[in-house]
């Protein structure tokens, strides 16, 4: 839907801009010449008639009115910030269903809004970033996950423990070893899944400290994991130009463990802030529809860890 909206926005901006430009360059001078001829014949021509002669058509007037607004929205949404809504719980507890976030589009470089070709190189994702990207299996869908591993990294996810071996830099004599990502228990039962209390941990991923959720009763679905060559199940080596993404709700997230890596060209931007958060606790039996918010979580407004 977001891709279609971008295309529609580009088309409306181009059409309204072209109509306004065509009128300014071609039609408006003709109307002024027509008025000059009318005034040469009748110097006492009324203001009302003069206004009728030089008046723009409805479509030109509309295009002139909406073009600056639409162009501003297009530039803002395509190159600076774009709003997204969180539709699922795969990033709990960092992001909840009903959170509305702002995604910084220029963090990972500027792309054109239709073909998504790189226009300007900028920064690269860092380990721990919360990133929005085009789902590699179906690029029409936007996903949001956390960047766990960078190009060249080795990742092992086994028995609900995450291990990372950073890529060995060119010319480096001693390469980093595979190490378990450290985490500290926070609580159990604050969140639940199908009646099962989830364990909450604070995980240190690179320079980023963030919370994750683990379902202690759910076994790792090894049979569904993405297999990379002859590597053991649950082990991955990130190819150049690609990234390994995982949801913070580790046992309720379809991520790189299941469908592989995210190419750099699929990156949309970095999630930087929650600008509003709604609760949706209504049931079909309630008087109001379920899509109408039941409350606002003002305490969630702000940054994203």
Helices and strands as residue ranges (DSSP letters): H 2-22, I 23-27, H 28-41, H 47-54, H 58-75, I 76-80, E 81-85, E 99-104, E 110-111, E 118-120, E 130-134, E 142-149, E 154-158, E 161-165, E 179-180, E 183-193, E 196-205, E 208-214, G 222-224, E 235-237, E 242-246, H 256-259, E 262-263, G 264-266, E 267-279, E 295-296, G 298-300, E 302-303
